C-alpha cells in the first residue's frame, strides 16, 4: 500500500516538474489570432507575483480581468521591430480545471514585413519555463520554444 502511495506521489511530482505553456497562433496579412494555455498553479503564482498579492479572493469577473491584463503585459506582438505594438484583447476560452486557455484576435497594420513575438509569461517565476508556440503563416508552420534565454522570436511574412 505504501508503495502505491509513493508511486502516485512521484507521478504527480514528475508530471509537473517542467513548467510550460503552449499555444497556437495564426498570422494572416491583416490579423493575428491565437489561443494560449497555462497550468493554473503556475499561472496563479505568476499573477500573484505580478500583483504582489493573491487575486483568488476577487470576484470571478475581476480575477479574469486581472489575469487578462497580466497576459497582455507578458505576451506581446510587434510589427517590424519593437516600435509598433499589436494590441491583443484576450478572453478566457476554457477553464479545464488544471489549466486555463485564453484566446485573442487582433488586426495587424498594413505593409509590414515581420512580426516579433515576445512571450515572457512565468519566466520570472520559473527558470525552466518554456513557452511553446505553434505559429501558422500561409502554408508554413513554425514551432517556437521561448525561454528565459530566448523570450522572443521574429516571424518573417
C-alpha positions in Angstrom: 0.0 0.0 0.0 2.8 2.4 0.9 4.5 1.6 -2.4 1.3 2.6 -4.4 1.1 5.8 -2.4 4.7 6.7 -3.1 4.4 5.8 -6.8 1.4 8.2 -7.1 3.2 10.9 -5.3 6.2 10.5 -7.6 3.9 10.5 -10.6 2.4 13.8 -9.5 5.8 15.3 -8.9 7.2 14.1 -12.2 4.1 15.2 -14.2 4.6 18.8 -13.3 8.4 19.0 -12.9 8.8 21.1 -16.0 7.0 24.4 -16.4 5.4 25.0 -19.8 2.7 26.9 -21.5 1.6 26.2 -25.1 -0.3 28.0 -27.8 -1.4 28.1 -31.4 -1.1 31.4 -33.3 -2.2 32.1 -36.9 -0.9 35.1 -38.7 -2.5 36.4 -41.9 -1.8 39.6 -43.9 -4.2 41.6 -41.8 -4.8 39.8 -38.5 -3.3 37.6 -35.8 -5.3 35.2 -33.7 -4.4 32.6 -31.2 -5.0 30.6 -28.1 -2.7 30.2 -25.1 -2.9 27.6 -22.4 -1.3 27.7 -18.9 -1.2 25.4 -15.9 -3.3 27.1 -13.3 -0.9 26.6 -10.4 1.9 28.3 -12.4 -0.5 30.9 -13.7 -1.7 31.8 -10.1 1.9 32.1 -8.9 2.8 34.4 -11.8 -0.2 36.7 -11.5 0.1 36.9 -7.7 3.8 37.8 -8.0 2.9 40.5 -10.6 0.1 42.0 -8.5 2.1 41.4 -5.3 -1.0 39.8 -3.7 -3.3 36.9 -4.1 -6.1 37.6 -6.6 -8.0 34.3 -5.8 -10.3 36.1 -3.4 -11.5 38.6 -6.1 -14.9 38.2 -7.8 -14.5 35.9 -10.9 -15.1 38.7 -13.3 -12.4 40.9 -11.6 -10.0 37.9 -11.4 -10.4 37.2 -15.1 -9.8 40.9 -16.0 -6.7 41.0 -13.8 -5.3 37.8 -15.4 -6.0 39.1 -18.9 -4.1 42.3 -18.0 -1.1 40.1 -16.9 -1.4 38.2 -20.1 -1.4 41.4 -22.2 1.7 42.6 -20.4 3.6 39.4 -20.8 2.7 38.2 -24.3 3.2 40.9 -26.8 3.3 41.2 -30.5 5.2 43.9 -32.5 5.2 44.9 -36.2 8.6 45.4 -37.9 10.7 45.8 -34.7 9.7 47.0 -31.2 8.3 50.3 -32.4 4.7 49.5 -33.1 2.8 47.1 -30.8 -0.1 44.9 -31.9 -2.7 45.2 -29.1 -4.4 42.0 -28.1 -7.6 41.6 -26.0 -7.5 38.1 -24.6 -10.5 36.4 -23.1 -10.9 33.2 -21.2 -11.8 30.4 -23.7 -11.8 27.4 -21.4 -11.1 26.7 -17.7 -10.3 22.9 -17.7 -9.6 22.6 -14.0 -5.8 22.2 -14.0 -5.3 24.6 -17.0 -6.8 27.7 -18.4 -6.9 28.7 -22.1 -7.2 32.3 -23.4 -8.0 33.3 -27.0 -7.5 36.6 -28.9 -7.8 38.1 -32.3 -6.3 41.4 -33.4 -5.8 43.4 -36.6 -2.4 44.0 -38.0 -1.4 47.3 -39.5 -0.8 47.3 -43.3 2.5 46.9 -45.1 4.7 45.0 -42.6 7.5 42.6 -43.2 7.7 40.8 -39.9 6.1 40.1 -36.5 8.0 39.8 -33.3 6.5 37.5 -30.7 7.6 38.4 -27.1 6.4 35.8 -24.6 7.6 36.3 -21.0 4.8 34.5 -19.1 6.1 32.8 -16.0 9.7 33.5 -16.9 10.4 35.4 -13.7 8.9 32.6 -11.6 10.5 29.6 -13.1 14.0 29.4 -14.6 13.0 26.3 -16.6 9.8 27.8 -18.0 9.2 27.1 -21.7 6.5 28.9 -23.7 5.8 26.6 -26.6 4.1 28.1 -29.6 2.9 26.7 -33.0 2.8 29.6 -35.5 0.9 29.2 -38.7 1.6 31.5 -41.6 0.2 30.8 -45.0 1.3 27.2 -45.8 4.1 27.2 -43.3 4.1 26.1 -39.6 6.8 27.1 -37.1 7.3 25.6 -33.7 8.8 28.0 -31.2 10.3 27.4 -27.8 10.6 30.7 -25.9 12.6 30.7 -22.7 14.4 33.0 -20.2 17.5 33.0 -22.5 15.4 33.5 -25.7 11.9 35.1 -24.9 11.3 36.5 -28.4 11.0 35.2 -32.0 10.8 37.0 -35.3 8.4 35.7 -37.9 9.1 37.0 -41.5 6.0 37.5 -43.6 
